[in-house]
Amino acid sequence: MKQYRTRTISAFPPIALLLVSVGSLGFAFYAQYVQKLLPCVLCLYQRMPFYGVAGLSVVALLLLRFPAAARFVVYLCGITFAVGTAIAFYHVGVQELWWQGPAMCGGVESGASSVADLKAQLMAQPIIRCDKIDWKLFGITMPTVNLFFSAALTVFCLIAPSRWMKK
């Protein structure tokens, strides 16, 4: 019984990270496809750490028989979320007009061979500006929520291996 309990407890961080990542991506897709909140390029970049952590958490689950390796992978998840925190901070800065966004924010990179092709591309693809705020809750934007969420997940990933994944 003790061996089963130890394995379950050591699996908690990777399972939690997998569920949080999949849930966050599910919410992003819900906002995009159901609520019709089209993402800008920075919004799409903010999803990347959640894709990465989803994959890394599966790897951590597969490595539970090797506790040191599983802990290392959870630490990698922390680094991934730290990168996500930085991307979210940059996006908040663009929205708050603290600095200018990247050139592709609000623009379209085109491979059009004629003016007619370019016009067709522009008409088919909505231009979503990175500094435009489409959603707020109590004055808090979605990138701001992601900033604090990613920072909290970074801290979780740095604490979890020593707390729940001990030998």
PAGULO-928030 format. One line per field, with one value per residue (C-alpha): x, y, z. Coordinates in steps of 0.2 Angstrom, whole numbers, plus 5000, padded with zeros to 4 digits. Layout:
% residues N
u <- (X/...)
v <- (Y/...)
w <- (Z/...)
//
This chain:
% residues 167
u <- (5000/5014/5022/5006/5004/5021/5019/5002/5010/5025/5013/5004/5014/5015/4997/4992/5003/4995/4978/4982/4990/4976/4963/4972/4973/4955/4950/4960/4952/4935/4938/4944/4931/4916/4917/4925/4939/4953/4970/4985/5002/5007/4992/4997/5015/5008/5000/5017/5023/5007/5009/5027/5022/5008/5022/5034/5022/5018/5037/5038/5024/5033/5049/5041/5051/5066/5062/5078/5073/5055/5060/5071/5057/5046/5060/5060/5042/5046/5058/5045/5033/5046/5047/5028/5029/5041/5030/5015/5024/5029/5012/5005/5018/5012/4994/4998/5008/5024/5033/5029/5025/5033/5032/5020/5008/4993/5002/5002/5017/5012/5019/5007/5014/5002/4991/4975/4983/4988/4971/4962/4974/4970/4951/4952/4962/4957/4971/4972/4982/4992/4989/4970/4961/4946/4942/4943/4936/4937/4949/4961/4965/4968/4987/4988/4979/4991/5006/5001/4995/5012/5022/5012/5015/5033/5034/5024/5036/5051/5043/5034/5049/5056/5039/5029/5042/5054/5062)
v <- (5000/5012/5010/5014/5029/5035/5033/5043/5057/5058/5059/5074/5088/5080/5076/5094/5102/5091/5096/5114/5115/5106/5116/5133/5128/5122/5139/5148/5138/5141/5160/5159/5148/5150/5167/5173/5182/5181/5180/5191/5184/5187/5178/5163/5164/5164/5147/5139/5136/5127/5115/5112/5109/5097/5087/5088/5083/5067/5064/5066/5054/5041/5044/5042/5026/5037/5050/5061/5062/5066/5080/5087/5087/5096/5109/5111/5114/5128/5136/5134/5143/5157/5160/5161/5173/5184/5183/5188/5202/5208/5207/5217/5230/5231/5232/5246/5255/5254/5249/5245/5227/5217/5221/5207/5213/5220/5216/5202/5194/5190/5179/5187/5188/5202/5216/5206/5191/5203/5211/5193/5188/5204/5202/5184/5186/5198/5209/5208/5221/5216/5232/5231/5225/5213/5206/5213/5207/5219/5229/5214/5209/5191/5193/5200/5185/5174/5184/5180/5162/5158/5166/5156/5140/5144/5144/5128/5119/5125/5120/5104/5092/5095/5094/5080/5071/5065/5048)
w <- (5000/5004/4987/4978/4989/4986/4967/4967/4977/4966/4951/4957/4949/4932/4932/4939/4925/4912/4917/4919/4902/4893/4902/4898/4880/4880/4887/4874/4860/4868/4868/4850/4842/4853/4859/4843/4852/4838/4845/4840/4836/4854/4860/4850/4856/4874/4870/4866/4884/4888/4873/4879/4897/4891/4882/4896/4909/4899/4898/4917/4920/4909/4919/4937/4939/4938/4951/4947/4929/4933/4945/4931/4919/4931/4933/4914/4915/4927/4915/4901/4911/4915/4897/4896/4910/4900/4884/4894/4902/4885/4878/4893/4889/4871/4877/4890/4876/4887/4871/4853/4848/4835/4816/4813/4826/4816/4800/4787/4780/4762/4749/4736/4718/4713/4720/4717/4727/4741/4742/4743/4757/4766/4764/4770/4785/4799/4806/4825/4833/4849/4858/4856/4871/4866/4884/4901/4918/4932/4921/4919/4902/4896/4894/4912/4919/4909/4916/4934/4930/4922/4936/4949/4938/4937/4956/4957/4946/4956/4973/4967/4964/4981/4990/4982/4972/4985/4985)
//
